[in-house]
């Protein structure tokens, strides 16, 4: 899917059973007997984006103002600890010759979020994909997320949110357009 190898669910199931043993647990116990299968399927689901067709339409009206989808849910897995991070993405673009079916903004976020990720890369991938496939005059992406690897372990900074941004084209080069984008997202630039 999208150039990524699929999840080997059976190998993942065996690995989870081995992990349980390594953690001093009995995977054959009544409470854990089906855990390796459930965990393998959960990871397969979290790491497999759904297919979608990019739906664009001619920009016949010549719309040249910002299009923004705010608060798109984001769930991904930290590639360093394999723990979830979740939050929201704000994705906007300045149309060129084509406009995008709005649900596709959320689909593009999901496409890159369903992987082992770091938030910085995820943010850049969404922006870069939209620039390449839509050819807008500019793209802006902000991701705000809480990382369980930060809140459940180590420093245990529960409730802290990491904010990343990627600005391309006019959203990077034009200070007024950039400021408008951040104002509409509610994120202070």
VOGU-3710 file (C-alpha; in Angstrom, 3 decimals, decimal comma):
1> xxxxxxxxxx> 0,000/0,000/0,000  1,443/3,326/-1,105  4,898/1,759/-1,437  4,968/0,263/2,054  5,236/-3,437/2,801  2,201/-4,960/4,513  2,111/-6,196/8,091  2,891/-9,901/8,583  0,150/-10,526/11,162  1,252/-14,081/11,967
11> xxxxxxxxxx> 4,863/-13,037/12,582  3,614/-10,132/14,721  1,429/-12,544/16,723  4,444/-14,783/17,438  6,552/-11,751/18,390  3,902/-10,522/20,855  3,762/-13,997/22,455  7,573/-13,903/22,771  7,397/-10,409/24,260  4,890/-11,570/26,871
21> xxxxxxxxxx> 7,259/-14,393/27,855  10,179/-11,916/28,011  8,059/-9,734/30,323  7,512/-12,689/32,663  3,939/-13,359/31,558  2,358/-16,622/30,417  0,764/-16,130/26,990  -1,127/-19,395/27,466  -2,974/-18,119/30,557  -6,729/-17,682/30,212
31> xxxxxxxxxx> -6,482/-13,873/30,279  -3,608/-13,609/27,786  -4,356/-16,490/25,404  -5,814/-14,270/22,681  -3,671/-11,192/23,418  -0,979/-11,898/20,795  -3,619/-12,122/18,046  -5,438/-8,996/19,238  -2,219/-6,962/19,505  -1,022/-8,103/16,060
41> xxxxxxxxxx> -4,338/-7,094/14,495  -4,359/-3,771/16,365  -0,899/-2,871/15,055  -1,843/-3,990/11,541  -4,844/-1,639/11,689  -2,834/1,270/13,105  -0,101/0,867/10,476  -2,252/0,386/7,361  -3,745/3,475/5,710  -6,975/3,152/3,768
51> xxxxxxxxxx> -6,783/3,503/0,010  -8,341/6,625/-1,494  -8,555/8,390/-4,805  -7,434/11,984/-4,935  -10,537/13,933/-5,923  -9,868/17,352/-7,394  -12,062/19,740/-9,328  -11,327/22,617/-11,705  -11,081/25,922/-9,876  -13,563/27,487/-12,300
61> xxxxxxxxxx> -14,457/30,335/-9,945  -10,803/31,324/-9,608  -10,957/31,000/-5,809  -7,643/32,350/-4,530  -8,119/32,529/-0,763  -7,018/30,075/1,887  -8,855/26,748/2,233  -8,354/25,295/5,722  -9,509/22,130/7,465  -9,021/22,619/11,193
71> xxxxxxxxxx> -8,910/19,988/13,914  -8,390/16,860/11,780  -7,853/13,983/14,240  -4,345/12,481/14,130  -3,332/9,165/15,658  0,071/7,632/15,001  2,767/5,512/16,615  6,086/6,932/17,783  8,788/5,044/15,907  11,131/5,221/18,906
81> xxxxxxxxxx> 8,866/3,577/21,504  5,927/2,256/19,449  3,590/4,152/21,763  0,741/6,264/20,358  0,700/9,972/19,866  -2,519/11,745/19,067  -3,900/15,178/18,535  -5,091/17,331/15,648  -3,809/18,584/12,328  -4,708/21,866/10,669
91> xxxxxxxxxx> -4,187/21,645/6,908  -4,632/24,487/4,465  -3,775/25,411/0,913  -4,036/28,291/-1,525  -5,704/26,875/-4,642  -4,098/26,956/-8,032  -5,920/25,556/-11,052  -7,585/22,765/-9,034  -9,423/22,533/-5,718  -9,509/19,449/-3,543
101> xxxxxxxxxx> -12,400/17,374/-2,245  -12,255/18,432/1,424  -12,357/14,916/2,879  -9,064/14,291/1,099  -7,233/16,617/3,483  -8,078/14,205/6,312  -7,227/11,203/4,112  -3,753/12,584/3,392  -3,133/13,108/7,119  -4,209/9,503/7,762
111> xxxxxxxxxx> -2,052/8,212/4,889  1,117/9,340/6,643  -0,064/8,975/10,255  -0,697/5,239/9,877  2,965/4,385/10,128  5,742/4,347/12,688  6,411/8,077/12,740  7,973/11,137/14,236  5,732/14,186/14,260  8,199/16,377/12,377
121> xxxxxxxxxx> 8,332/13,958/9,429  4,559/13,454/9,439  4,008/17,216/9,184  6,451/17,588/6,277  5,078/14,527/4,451  1,509/15,848/4,466  2,610/19,263/3,182  4,925/17,824/0,548  2,328/15,341/-0,729  -0,276/18,073/-1,146
131> xxxxxxxxxx> 2,184/20,344/-2,942  3,203/17,538/-5,319  -0,268/16,132/-6,055  -2,435/19,275/-6,010  -0,003/21,945/-7,280  -1,471/24,717/-5,090  0,136/28,145/-4,704  0,965/27,252/-1,099  0,411/24,683/1,644  0,405/24,950/5,426
141> xxxxxxxxxx> 0,261/22,100/7,929  0,300/22,316/11,726  0,157/19,220/13,911  -0,493/19,444/17,664  -0,147/16,140/19,514  0,393/14,520/22,886  2,981/11,753/22,841  2,464/8,892/25,273  6,213/8,205/25,185  6,569/11,639/26,823
151> xxxxxxxxxx> 3,587/11,484/29,159  3,667/7,835/30,364  7,394/7,236/30,707  10,621/9,142/31,220  9,796/12,707/32,259  6,057/11,871/32,495  4,935/15,247/31,207  1,249/14,351/30,974  -0,843/16,781/28,970  2,063/18,422/27,166
161> xxxxxxxxxx> 1,549/18,922/23,440  4,132/19,140/20,719  3,429/21,543/17,850  5,087/21,217/14,440  4,504/23,164/11,245  5,400/22,999/7,572  4,814/25,967/5,280  5,427/25,729/1,535  5,046/28,161/-1,357  3,123/31,364/-0,621
171> xxxxxxxxxx> 2,378/30,245/2,943  6,107/30,238/3,592  7,105/33,242/1,506  4,263/35,736/2,141  4,224/36,912/5,766  0,583/38,106/5,604  -0,665/34,810/4,185  1,384/32,883/6,732  -0,065/35,000/9,568  -3,610/34,496/8,251
181> xxxxxxxxx> -3,054/30,730/8,239  -1,841/30,702/11,848  -4,652/33,029/12,944  -7,281/30,746/11,396  -5,743/27,644/13,002  -5,661/29,313/16,406  -1,921/28,620/16,683  0,323/31,530/17,581  3,132/32,022/15,074
//
